[in-house]
Amino acid sequence: MRERLGLFRLATAGFLAAAALSTGTTPSLQAQDAQAIVGRSSRVYRSLASLSADFVQVIDNPMIDSAESKGTLIQAGTSKLSMRFTDPPGEAVVIDGEHVWVYTPSTVPGQVLRLAVPSGGPVYGYNLLAWLLDRPAERYTAKYLRQERVGTRAMDVVELTPSVPDLPFDRAVLWLDREDALPRRLEITEKSGALRTLALSKLRVNRKVPDSTFEFKAPSGVRVVDQ
């Protein structure tokens, strides 16, 4: 149970956004075309050389305890991702291009999971943004919900419903920034019944990222478990 909670909480990562693009459309036209809003966000996301953001993730699960975590996420391209947690401290999900490393000592002490990166596509299980913004028109039906503000920034709030089988959630709600098209908040209703909320702040795009960011070295005494 503890191992499942750790994996459940950390199965996330990768990120978002980029240049300040303007569509030139009016709010009423945006409200009529949710697919176009999501498509714009997808194009920005896929164009990024790198993205980093601070995150707060909350998972409300009816079957196990709820969990909140905080940290920093950094993504470079589609194959490398680093989620380093400050709460719980020291925990990490790292994708180095060949393996996914999942280290959750607060729930699974003494070991780190190492999984092979699937070939032919993003590591969706650990990258919520790739789930939602990589070719969304092929996977989802989009519905415009409302306009809203996150802090001082104006958002379009859009619902995505899977239109293909085998996606691990029933519904996703995205808060997409109207200025730069980047997500600032995600709410995912997973098939397990859990509600995952991911809030992003201090977004930084297209900065040079050291290779060491995507390296994971198991701490002394920690066993590496291949799966």
Secondary structure, DSSP 4 states (H G I P E B T S, - for coil): -HHHHHHHHH--------S-------HHHHHH-HHHHHHHHHHHHHH-SEEEEEEEEEEE-SSS--EEEEEEEEEETTTEEEEEEEETEEEEEEE-SSEEEEE-TTTSTTEEEEEEPPTTS--GGG-HHHHHHSSGGGTEEEEEEEEEEETTEEEEEEEEEE-STT-SEEEEEEEEETTT--EEEEEEEETTS-EEEEEEEEEEES----GGGG---PPTTPEEEE-
